Amino acid sequence: MAINTHHQVGEINNVRCSIVEQSVNSERAEYLKSILTFNGYEVEVAQKGDESFDVGVTDLLFNTEMAINGRYLKTKEGKVITPEVWKQPAKMLVESH
């Protein structure tokens, strides 16, 4: 059992990753990839059969909540990524069946 249940490790594209978000639409996956790549993370994105995507980073110590609440992530303009910025765009999750 994980000490922090919000930190998930899994495989994306046969690469061990810290899971950032699962079952997101393509727009959300691109948005996350652009933020994480800009901040120096190697990002893995895998499409699932139902047109949803899983997003992860190869840094196994990466924790999404710690990165956002710890103010570690920045935008291209140099501003801190807040929870509000992270949650954009509005329609981010693919509806579950």
Buried (B, 14 or more C-beta within 10 A) or exposed (E): EEEEEEBBEEEBEEEEBBBBBBBBBEEBBBBBBEBBEEBEBEBBBBEEEEEBBBBBBBBEEBBBEEBBEEEEBEBEEEEEBEEEEBEEEEEBEBEEE
